[in-house]
Amino acid sequence: MGERLSNLFPLALMVVLAALTYWLDQVVQKPAAAPNALLRHDPDYIVDKLLATRMDVNGGIKNTLRSDKLVHFPDDDTTELENPRFISFAKSAPVTITAKKGLVSSNGENVYFRDTVRVVRAPYGEKSEMVMDTDYLHVLPDDNIAKTDRAVTITDANMVINAVGMELNSETRMMQFNSRVKGVYYDAKRAGKSGQ
């Protein structure tokens, strides 16, 4: 029997060493990786009462963005905004865009406004203030372009226009409508002359 035990001892020692090696390996291994936060759409930072200003190459203010709350998501590098207010300081007159919600793309090249979107171009020269209302607007800040494929209503002192789809270039002051355009134009100067 002693000979049998001496033959089994090396085998038992190897089993114990194998079990000990396995146990040590489990203890020193890094814990199982948690799901990568970059694969989930979780915010990495939140900012209350934001005011951001973009400058041009000469140090002048190009545009400003205010928001009650900003939430940034690292997975797609987008930023959600609550009650955003964007002002573009174009050459002719400032253009202000407000909405209930906004989304800024990863590089800031695209800003999407939705829910009660209002665009106001300040008066300049002999042009009156112009107001546009819609429920969605895509803005390309670097190009001074604002566009939508939704219903829009545009008013100023002399007109009311309803359309579906529109593109506005605040730099060139050109506006293009896509479809279902209906408008009323009222020339206050002309109406005043005919009433005399």
Phi and psi in degrees as a GROMACS rama.xvg file:
@    title "Ramachandran Plot"
@    xaxis  label "Phi"
@    yaxis  label "Psi"
@TYPE xy
-61.686  -36.5946  GLY-2
-68.1137  -37.0889  GLU-3
-64.836  -43.3464  ARG-4
-64.0062  -40.1448  LEU-5
-67.1687  -28.7275  SER-6
-73.8872  -33.6372  ASN-7
-81.9336  -21.3124  LEU-8
-57.6554  -48.5792  PHE-9
-61.3009  -36.5332  PRO-10
-66.6202  -44.5702  LEU-11
-63.7433  -39.8968  ALA-12
-62.4275  -40.5203  LEU-13
-65.6578  -38.9397  MET-14
-64.8458  -44.2867  VAL-15
-63.8619  -44.1661  VAL-16
-63.419  -39.9352  LEU-17
-63.1787  -44.5483  ALA-18
-64.123  -42.2768  ALA-19
-64.1738  -41.4067  LEU-20
-62.4612  -43.9109  THR-21
-61.7103  -43.7762  TYR-22
-64.247  -44.2788  TRP-23
-63.4243  -40.0204  LEU-24
-60.2808  -42.7755  ASP-25
-66.7856  -36.5271  GLN-26
-69.0707  -43.3633  VAL-27
-88.2544  -11.0981  VAL-28
-64.7002  147.802  GLN-29
-63.1759  146.079  LYS-30
-61.8465  152.838  PRO-31
-55.4485  132.366  ALA-32
-62.8629  131.44  ALA-33
-70.5356  156.997  ALA-34
-53.4382  134.496  PRO-35
-60.7562  123.915  ASN-36
-61.2382  -26.582  ALA-37
-70.0727  -17.9481  LEU-38
-86.771  -12.9144  LEU-39
-102.561  160.263  ARG-40
-98.8143  65.6722  HIS-41
-108.014  140.998  ASP-42
-70.5567  147.027  PRO-43
-104.972  -19.9721  ASP-44
-155.929  155.478  TYR-45
-132.608  135.644  ILE-46
-125.208  130.488  VAL-47
-99.1112  143.436  ASP-48
55.8705  62.4328  LYS-49
-82.5534  142.401  LEU-50
-137.811  113.167  LEU-51
-118.075  140.149  ALA-52
-126.551  131.134  THR-53
-105.334  134.609  ARG-54
-106.259  154.364  MET-55
-88.0835  -179.832  ASP-56
-64.3061  -21.0352  VAL-57
-92.9791  1.35076  ASN-58
90.5047  3.67578  GLY-59
-81.817  155.689  GLY-60
-74.5129  122.583  ILE-61
-89.23  -48.3557  LYS-62
-159.095  161.355  ASN-63
-128.789  153.401  THR-64
-135.76  123.319  LEU-65
-114.664  149.562  ARG-66
-156.429  141.442  SER-67
-63.6628  -35.987  ASP-68
-151.062  138.802  LYS-69
-122.204  132.29  LEU-70
-127.241  120.522  VAL-71
-102.278  138.804  HIS-72
-117.389  120.333  PHE-73
-74.2606  -23.5211  PRO-74
-63.136  -38.9047  ASP-75
-121.905  6.30369  ASP-76
56.3085  36.8993  ASP-77
-100.798  163.8  THR-78
-132.525  125.532  THR-79
-96.2318  144.096  GLU-80
-125.718  141.773  LEU-81
-107.714  129.687  GLU-82
49.8953  55.6275  ASN-83
-71.2704  151.686  PRO-84
-137.545  108.019  ARG-85
-108.52  129.897  PHE-86
-122.477  122.746  ILE-87
-102.954  123.818  SER-88
-93.8874  77.0512  PHE-89
-72.4974  166.557  ALA-90
-60.5235  -42.565  LYS-91
-77.817  -54.0094  SER-92
-160.175  147.91  ALA-93
-63.5822  146.336  PRO-94
-119.322  124.924  VAL-95
-111.736  131.901  THR-96
-121.215  127.992  ILE-97
-126.241  155.036  THR-98
-163.664  173.31  ALA-99
-82.9262  -34.4108  LYS-100
-133.395  152.418  LYS-101
-146.856  158.333  GLY-102
-140.241  128.521  LEU-103
-110.249  131.406  VAL-104
-69.4453  170.665  SER-105
-58.1716  -35.2141  SER-106
-104.348  5.10187  ASN-107
76.7834  5.78035  GLY-108
-76.0216  -21.0746  GLU-109
-128.784  135.28  ASN-110
-128.367  128.933  VAL-111
-114.109  124.17  TYR-112
-108.554  141.522  PHE-113
-148.435  158.261  ARG-114
70.4947  106.049  ASP-115
54.646  59.4709  THR-116
-85.7616  131.328  VAL-117
-131.496  130.754  ARG-118
-115.88  127.574  VAL-119
-124.321  119.621  VAL-120
-97.3277  124.778  ARG-121
-64.622  152.861  ALA-122
-67.1668  151.611  PRO-123
-154.343  148.547  TYR-124
53.11  -126.209  GLY-125
-98.8202  8.23253  GLU-126
-86.1543  134.949  LYS-127
-81.4371  170.477  SER-128
-60.7118  141.529  GLU-129
-120.644  135.755  MET-130
-124.469  133.759  VAL-131
-123.201  133.287  MET-132
-119.593  136.071  ASP-133
-157.853  -178.906  THR-134
-113.03  1.46564  ASP-135
-156.075  138.096  TYR-136
-149.009  131.766  LEU-137
-106.535  121.46  HIS-138
-114.94  134.282  VAL-139
-111.236  91.1129  LEU-140
-56.2495  -40.6917  PRO-141
-67.2276  -25.8801  ASP-142
-99.7138  -3.11612  ASP-143
57.2859  37.8116  ASN-144
-112.746  137.294  ILE-145
-130.491  132.489  ALA-146
-147.004  157.589  LYS-147
-149.017  155.642  THR-148
-110.01  10.6164  ASP-149
-102.469  176.419  ARG-150
-64.5596  139.042  ALA-151
-133.485  149.314  VAL-152
-127.055  126.377  THR-153
-122.01  131.943  ILE-154
-133.526  147.856  THR-155
-146.764  -167.256  ASP-156
-64.6573  -22.1179  ALA-157
-117.144  -1.83814  ASN-158
-155.539  161.37  MET-159
-135.722  125.045  VAL-160
-125.226  133.599  ILE-161
-117.378  136.871  ASN-162
-156.881  169.832  ALA-163
-117.488  116.555  VAL-164
85.8708  134.949  GLY-165
-162.21  150.359  MET-166
-134.408  130.34  GLU-167
-121.512  129.61  LEU-168
-106.994  107.813  ASN-169
-71.2774  -17.4031  SER-170
-79.5915  -45.8527  GLU-171
-90.7637  -10.5686  THR-172
64.7329  24.4085  ARG-173
-95.124  136.849  MET-174
-127.641  134.061  MET-175
-124.575  132.874  GLN-176
-103.952  148.035  PHE-177
-93.2626  -47.5061  ASN-178
-159.699  167.054  SER-179
48.5821  49.5423  ARG-180
-84.8615  126.781  VAL-181
-135.841  137.395  LYS-182
-150.784  159.319  GLY-183
-127.976  127.995  VAL-184
-115.312  132.677  TYR-185
-127.264  117.402  TYR-186
-95.3759  100.081  ASP-187
-61.6142  -38.1582  ALA-188
-63.6302  -44.1746  LYS-189
-68.1369  -41.3071  ARG-190
-62.9102  -36.1044  ALA-191
-66.4694  -36.7814  GLY-192
-71.4219  -39.1876  LYS-193
-72.6484  -21.3591  SER-194
-83.0954  -5.19566  GLY-195
